[in-house]
Amino acid sequence: MAHKNSEGYRDPTAWEAIRTVTREEKKQHEAAVANLIVMLKQVISLAGFELVGHIILKDKETGKVYK
């Protein structure tokens, strides 16, 4: 992402605001993934099984892989 506005001038205030929002969205998404993994482990345990390997998830929208 460029640090410049549509006229081509540097715009550090807007850049910092966008960066902050992006960071918060990333934190929220990663928290949701962590919660999902906890829930999956609980379901596996309730079903009488034990997880013996890694859980690998891929976000369908972004393609990002979580290990």
C-alpha positions in Angstrom: 0.0 0.0 0.0 1.4 3.4 -0.9 2.0 6.1 1.6 0.6 8.7 -0.8 -2.9 10.0 -1.4 -4.7 10.1 -4.8 -2.9 13.3 -5.8 0.5 11.7 -5.1 1.3 13.6 -1.9 2.6 11.8 1.2 -0.2 11.3 3.7 1.2 9.8 6.9 -1.9 10.4 8.9 -4.2 8.4 6.6 -1.5 5.7 6.2 -1.2 5.3 9.9 -5.0 5.1 10.3 -5.3 2.4 7.6 -2.4 0.5 9.1 -4.0 0.5 12.6 -7.4 -0.7 11.2 -5.7 -3.4 9.2 -3.7 -4.6 12.3 -6.9 -4.7 14.4 -8.7 -6.7 11.7 -5.8 -9.1 11.5 -5.8 -9.6 15.3 -9.6 -10.2 15.3 -9.2 -12.8 12.4 -6.4 -14.6 14.2 -8.4 -14.7 17.4 -11.3 -16.2 15.6 -9.0 -18.9 14.1 -7.6 -19.6 17.6 -11.2 -19.9 19.0 -12.1 -22.3 16.2 -9.2 -24.5 16.9 -10.2 -24.6 20.6 -13.7 -25.6 19.6 -12.5 -28.3 17.3 -10.4 -29.8 20.0 -13.3 -29.8 22.4 -15.6 -31.5 19.8 -12.9 -34.1 19.2 -12.6 -34.7 22.9 -16.4 -34.9 23.4 -16.6 -37.4 20.6 -14.2 -39.7 22.6 -11.2 -39.0 20.4 -7.8 -37.4 21.0 -6.0 -35.1 18.5 -2.6 -36.6 17.7 -1.6 -34.3 14.8 -1.6 -30.7 13.8 -4.7 -28.8 12.7 -4.1 -26.9 9.4 -6.7 -24.5 8.2 -6.9 -22.5 5.0 -9.0 -19.3 4.7 -11.2 -19.7 1.6 -11.3 -15.9 1.0 -7.7 -14.9 1.6 -5.9 -18.3 1.0 -3.9 -17.8 4.2 -2.9 -21.1 5.9 -3.0 -21.4 9.6 -0.9 -24.1 11.3 
